[in-house]
Amino acid sequence: MPDTAAVPARPVRTLDEHAAAVPARPVRTLDEHAAAVLALGAPLPVQQVPLAAARGAALARDVVSAVDLPPWDSSAMDGYALAATDVRSGAVLDVADDVPAGDTRTVRVPAGAAVRIMTGAPVPAGADTVVPVELTDARSDRVTLHDVVAPGAHVRRRGEDVRTGDVVLHAGDVLGPAALGLLAATGHREVPVHARPRVAVVSTGSELVTDGGALAHGQIHESNGVQLAAAAEAAGASVVDVAVLPDDVPDVLRVLDDLGARADVVVTTGGVSVGAYDVVRDALLTGGHGELVHVRMQPGKPQGVGRLPSGAPVLSLPGNPVSAFVSFEVFVRPLLRRMLGARDVHRRRLPAVLVSDVRSPAGRRQLLRARLDVRDGALVATPVGGPGSHLLGSLARADALLDVPADVTHVGAGETVTVVDLREGDA
């Protein structure tokens, strides 16, 4: 059964009393608020970590190769290594040796002969060309060439990819699988990176149920904490706690102070609007931790921003799930990426052709969910779901945000729009 314990007592006010108690909020554009949030952070200290722990981290310094890549001339094919002057259709050559990958001997090809070689093996001295096994009779004692190849064919030259001392990755590069493979191949087993920002998430609301059990009337399953923690980890952060709290100001204040001592950033969701029971708003104002603002955007108009006594930034997002997600993308994620030391803190923005008409409220920059596809070689964007900030089902189907400027109220099908690409690989 769901938890039916009574919610904490709340103050009872008339409408006029409540309006008088809620201070007026400054109004910002999306870009103004994003800049204010980004100014709260800087790259975190540098640490040396093994490659196994570096995925999603950002390099603190340029990294150079310790080796040539390839480290010696090697075969790109299974076949036969020989001198180009001996390559002619119908030629029959003695097979002088076998060279598998990993062979550390120094092998030489006699004039007029061949050496059977495997992909990745060192090309023997005296050979400069590899004939693929498919163009021969594949024998191991005397091989017949059925076709010719160009001189130098199928040989990977020493250092053709990377030379010793080359800068292979730059400070600010975020380390994905390919980058980690390059670091390993060029002789590195640990790298200097910025520490991952530690993030704590606080989801507020006495209506929230966390155990997945049956819901009483007026209750909902908690989802924002799960969503935002996953988004923080995907951005490269380390999540240290996810707290779910009832609508109680002292409880929120206590937890914020505790989490601020353990996290580099605290993200809250819910309770930042102008309602009588918006406890995060009251906690921020009571504790002197920050300010509440209205941002000219949809969704995500009510926002809170400040610092906790520990110095950790606190970012307070709306409680509706789409508002929370969009707010995280445009405000929180760039801050986390900056603290991570990433060179590129913002998502990629792309032009796309709009599939169907959209309308937007005047004076508010709208970020609509959309699905990206390629049609006839062009990127197209199809809006999914309506503008409602509660439509989590459509959010899960989206892989982009359609960015409609504040001064635009209608965009027609076939017009080119700007989208924020959410498809990029996670950290």
C-alpha positions in Angstrom: 0.0 0.0 0.0 1.2 3.6 -0.6 2.4 5.7 2.2 -0.6 7.6 3.5 1.1 9.4 6.3 -0.1 12.9 6.8 1.9 15.6 5.0 3.6 18.3 7.1 1.4 21.2 8.3 1.4 24.1 6.0 0.7 27.8 6.6 -2.8 29.0 5.7 -2.9 32.3 3.9 -5.5 34.3 2.0 -4.7 35.0 -1.7 -3.7 38.5 -0.9 -1.4 37.4 2.0 0.3 34.9 -0.2 0.8 37.4 -3.1 2.3 39.9 -0.6 4.7 37.2 0.8 6.1 36.2 -2.6 8.6 38.7 -3.8 8.7 39.9 -7.4 11.1 38.0 -9.6 13.5 39.4 -12.1 12.8 38.4 -15.7 15.6 37.1 -17.9 16.0 35.7 -21.4 17.1 32.2 -21.8 20.6 33.3 -22.8 20.9 35.7 -19.9 20.0 33.0 -17.4 22.2 30.4 -19.1 25.1 32.9 -18.8 24.4 33.5 -15.1 24.3 29.7 -14.4 27.5 29.1 -16.4 29.3 31.8 -14.4 28.9 29.7 -11.2 31.4 27.0 -12.3 35.0 26.5 -13.5 36.9 23.4 -14.4 37.6 21.2 -11.4 41.1 20.1 -10.2 43.3 17.8 -12.3 43.8 14.2 -11.4 45.7 11.3 -13.0 43.4 8.4 -13.7 43.7 5.0 -15.4 42.1 4.7 -18.8 39.5 2.3 -17.4 38.2 5.2 -15.2 38.6 8.0 -17.8 35.5 7.4 -20.0 33.5 10.6 -20.2 36.2 12.7 -18.5 37.9 15.7 -20.2 41.6 16.0 -20.7 43.3 18.6 -18.7 46.4 18.8 -20.9 47.4 17.9 -24.5 48.5 14.3 -24.8 51.3 13.2 -27.2 52.1 9.8 -28.7 54.8 7.8 -27.1 55.2 5.6 -30.3 54.8 5.6 -34.1 51.5 4.2 -35.2 51.9 1.7 -36.8 55.2 1.1 -35.0 56.6 -0.7 -38.0 55.5 -1.6 -41.6 52.7 -4.1 -41.2 50.4 -6.2 -43.4 46.9 -5.0 -44.0 45.9 -8.4 -45.3 46.4 -12.2 -44.9 48.5 -13.1 -47.9 52.1 -13.2 -49.1 54.8 -10.6 -48.6 57.3 -10.2 -51.4 59.3 -7.6 -53.4 57.2 -5.7 -55.9 59.6 -6.7 -58.7 58.5 -10.4 -58.2 54.8 -9.6 -58.6 53.5 -10.9 -61.9 50.5 -13.0 -62.8 51.3 -16.7 -63.0 54.5 -16.4 -61.0 55.4 -19.4 -58.8 57.4 -18.5 -55.7 59.0 -20.5 -52.9 57.4 -19.7 -49.5 60.4 -19.1 -47.3 58.7 -18.5 -43.9 55.5 -17.8 -42.0 55.0 -14.5 -40.1 51.9 -14.4 -37.9 50.8 -11.4 -35.9 52.9 -11.1 -32.8 56.0 -12.7 -34.3 59.0 -10.8 -32.8 61.7 -12.3 -35.1 63.6 -10.4 -37.7 62.6 -12.1 -41.0 64.0 -11.4 -44.4 62.4 -12.5 -47.8 65.0 -14.0 -50.1 65.0 -12.6 -53.7 62.5 -14.4 -55.9 60.6 -15.8 -52.9 57.6 -14.9 -50.6 56.7 -15.1 -47.0 53.3 -16.1 -45.9 52.0 -13.3 -43.6 49.0 -12.5 -41.5 47.1 -9.3 -41.0 48.9 -7.0 -38.5 52.2 -8.9 -38.7 55.5 -7.0 -39.5 56.5 -6.9 -43.1 59.8 -8.8 -43.5 62.9 -7.0 -44.7 63.2 -7.3 -48.5 59.5 -7.1 -49.0 57.4 -4.0 -49.9 54.2 -5.5 -51.2 51.5 -7.9 -49.9 49.5 -10.1 -52.3 46.2 -11.1 -50.7 45.7 -14.8 -50.2 42.5 -14.6 -52.4 44.7 -13.8 -55.4 46.9 -17.0 -55.0 46.5 -20.7 -54.7 47.1 -20.3 -50.9 49.8 -23.0 -50.7 52.3 -23.0 -47.8 55.3 -24.3 -49.7 55.2 -22.9 -53.2 52.6 -20.2 -54.1 51.2 -19.3 -57.5 50.1 -15.7 -58.0 46.8 -15.5 -60.0 46.7 -11.8 -60.3 48.9 -8.7 -59.8 48.7 -5.8 -57.3 50.3 -2.4 -57.4 53.8 -2.0 -55.8 53.4 -1.3 -52.1 49.8 -2.6 -52.0 48.4 -3.7 -48.6 51.3 -2.5 -46.5 50.6 -0.1 -43.6 53.6 2.2 -43.4 55.3 2.9 -40.1 54.0 6.2 -38.6 51.4 6.8 -41.4 48.7 7.3 -38.7 50.6 8.9 -35.8 54.3 9.9 -35.3 56.1 9.8 -32.0 55.6 13.2 -30.3 52.4 14.1 -32.2 49.6 15.6 -30.2 46.9 13.0 -30.4 44.3 14.6 -28.2 43.9 18.1 -26.9 43.0 19.6 -23.6 39.2 19.8 -23.3 38.6 16.7 -25.4 36.0 14.4 -23.8 37.2 10.8 -23.8 34.9 8.5 -25.6 35.6 4.9 -26.6 37.6 5.8 -29.7 39.8 8.3 -27.9 40.5 5.8 -25.1 41.5 3.3 -27.8 43.9 5.8 -29.3 45.4 6.6 -25.9 46.0 2.9 -25.3 47.5 2.4 -28.8 49.9 5.3 -28.4 51.4 4.0 -25.1 49.3 5.6 -22.4 47.8 3.7 -19.4 46.7 6.8 -17.4 45.8 10.4 -18.3 45.4 13.8 -16.7 41.7 14.7 -16.5 39.6 17.2 -14.6 37.6 15.6 -11.7 34.1 14.8 -12.5 31.5 17.2 -10.9 29.7 15.5 -8.0 25.9 16.1 -8.4 23.1 15.7 -5.9 19.5 15.7 -7.0 16.6 16.7 -4.8 13.0 16.0 -6.0 10.3 17.6 -3.9 6.6 17.0 -3.5 4.4 15.3 -0.9 2.6 13.6 -3.8 5.6 11.6 -4.8 5.9 7.8 -4.3 9.2 6.1 -4.7 8.6 2.4 -4.1 6.7 1.7 -7.3 3.7 0.5 -5.3 0.0 1.3 -5.7 -0.9 5.0 -5.8 -3.5 6.7 -3.6 -5.7 9.4 -5.1 -3.5 12.4 -5.6 -0.2 10.5 -5.6 2.2 10.0 -8.5 5.3 7.9 -9.1 8.5 9.9 -8.6 10.4 10.3 -12.0 12.3 13.6 -12.0 15.0 12.3 -9.7 15.6 9.3 -11.8 15.6 11.4 -15.0 17.9 14.1 -13.8 20.4 11.7 -12.2 20.6 9.8 -15.5 21.1 13.1 -17.4 23.8 14.2 -15.0 25.7 10.9 -15.4 25.3 11.1 -19.2 26.9 14.6 -19.0 29.9 13.1 -17.4 29.1 13.9 -13.7 29.1 11.6 -10.7 25.8 11.4 -8.9 26.3 11.2 -5.1 22.7 11.3 -3.9 19.1 11.4 -5.1 16.8 12.7 -2.3 13.0 12.7 -2.5 11.4 15.1 0.0 7.9 16.1 1.1 6.8 19.7 1.0 8.4 20.8 4.2 10.7 23.9 4.3 12.9 22.9 7.3 13.4 19.5 5.8 14.4 20.9 2.5 16.8 23.4 4.2 18.5 20.6 6.2 19.0 18.4 3.2 20.3 21.2 1.0 22.9 22.1 3.6 23.9 18.4 3.9 24.1 17.8 0.2 26.0 21.0 -0.4 28.8 19.7 1.8 29.1 16.6 -0.3 28.4 17.7 -3.9 29.8 20.2 -6.3 26.4 21.0 -7.7 22.9 20.5 -6.2 19.9 20.3 -8.5 16.4 20.5 -7.2 13.1 20.0 -9.0 9.7 21.2 -8.1 8.5 23.9 -5.7 9.9 26.9 -7.5 6.7 28.5 -8.8 4.4 31.0 -7.1 2.1 28.5 -5.4 1.3 28.5 -1.7 3.3 25.2 -1.1 6.4 25.8 -3.3 8.9 24.8 -0.6 12.1 25.1 -2.6 11.3 28.7 -3.3 10.7 29.4 0.4 13.9 27.4 1.3 16.0 29.4 -1.1 14.7 32.7 0.1 14.6 31.8 3.8 18.1 30.4 3.8 19.5 33.2 1.6 20.8 30.6 -0.8 19.7 32.2 -4.1 17.1 34.0 -6.1 14.1 33.0 -8.1 13.7 34.3 -11.6 11.3 34.1 -14.5 12.9 33.1 -17.8 11.2 34.0 -21.1 11.0 30.4 -22.3 8.5 27.6 -22.6 8.7 25.2 -20.9 10.7 26.2 -17.9 9.6 29.7 -16.9 10.2 29.5 -13.1 13.9 28.9 -12.2 16.0 29.3 -9.1 19.8 29.8 -8.9 22.3 30.5 -6.1 25.0 29.0 -3.9 24.7 27.0 -0.7 26.8 27.8 2.4 29.4 25.3 1.2 29.8 27.4 -2.0 28.2 24.7 -4.2 25.9 26.0 -6.9 22.2 25.2 -6.4 20.0 25.1 -9.5 16.3 24.8 -8.9 14.2 23.5 -11.8 10.4 23.3 -12.3 8.7 20.1 -11.3 6.9 19.2 -14.5 9.0 16.5 -16.1 9.4 18.1 -19.5 10.2 21.5 -17.9 12.8 19.8 -15.7 14.4 18.0 -18.6 14.6 21.0 -20.9 15.9 23.2 -18.0 18.6 20.6 -17.3 19.6 20.6 -21.0 19.9 24.4 -21.4 21.1 25.4 -17.9 22.6 22.5 -15.9 24.3 20.4 -18.5 26.5 23.3 -19.8 27.6 24.0 -16.2 28.5 20.4 -15.6 30.4 20.3 -18.8 32.3 23.4 -17.9 33.2 22.0 -14.5 34.3 18.8 -16.2 36.7 20.8 -18.3 35.1 20.0 -21.7 35.9 22.4 -24.5 32.4 22.2 -26.0 29.8 22.7 -23.2 26.8 23.1 -25.4 24.9 20.6 -27.5 25.3 20.7 -31.3 22.8 22.9 -33.1 21.8 21.9 -36.6 19.5 23.2 -39.3 16.6 21.0 -40.1 13.5 21.1 -42.4 10.3 21.3 -40.4 7.7 18.6 -41.3 4.6 20.2 -39.8 3.5 23.7 -38.7 4.2 24.8 -35.1 2.9 27.8 -33.2 4.7 29.5 -30.3 3.6 32.1 -27.7 4.8 35.7 -28.4 7.7 36.8 -26.2 8.7 33.3 -25.0 11.4 31.2 -26.6 10.0 27.8 -27.1 11.8 24.5 -27.0 9.6 21.9 -28.5 10.4 18.2 -28.6 11.1 16.8 -32.0 12.2 13.6 -33.8 15.0 13.8 -36.4 15.2 11.8 -39.6 16.9 12.1 -43.0 14.7 12.3 -46.1 16.1 12.7 -49.6 19.5 13.6 -48.1 18.1 16.4 -45.8 17.7 16.5 -42.0 14.1 16.8 -41.1 12.4 17.5 -37.8 9.0 16.2 -36.8 7.4 17.8 -33.6 6.3 15.1 -31.1 3.6 15.7 -28.5 2.2 19.1 -27.7 3.7 22.0 -25.8 2.4 20.7 -22.4 5.2 20.4 -19.8 3.7 17.2 -18.4 3.9 15.1 -21.6 6.6 12.7 -20.6 5.6 10.1 -23.2 6.4 12.4 -26.1 9.7 13.4 -24.5 10.9 9.9 -24.4 10.3 9.7 -28.2 12.2 12.9 -28.9 15.9 13.2 -29.9 16.0 16.9 -30.5 14.7 20.2 -29.2 13.2 22.6 -31.8 14.3 26.1 -30.9 11.7 28.7 -31.8 12.9 32.3 -31.1 10.9 34.5 -28.8 9.8 36.9 -31.6 8.5 34.1 -33.8 4.9 32.9 -33.3 4.5 30.5 -36.3 6.8 28.3 -38.4 5.4 26.6 -41.4 6.1 23.1 -42.7 9.0 23.1 -45.1 10.8 26.0 -43.4 14.3 25.5 -42.1 14.6 25.6 -38.3 17.3 25.2 -35.7 17.3 22.1 -33.5 19.4 21.2 -30.5 20.7 17.7 -31.2 20.2 15.3 -28.3 21.5 12.3 -30.2 25.2 12.9 -29.5 26.9 10.2 -27.6 26.8 10.4 -23.8 29.9 11.0 -21.8 
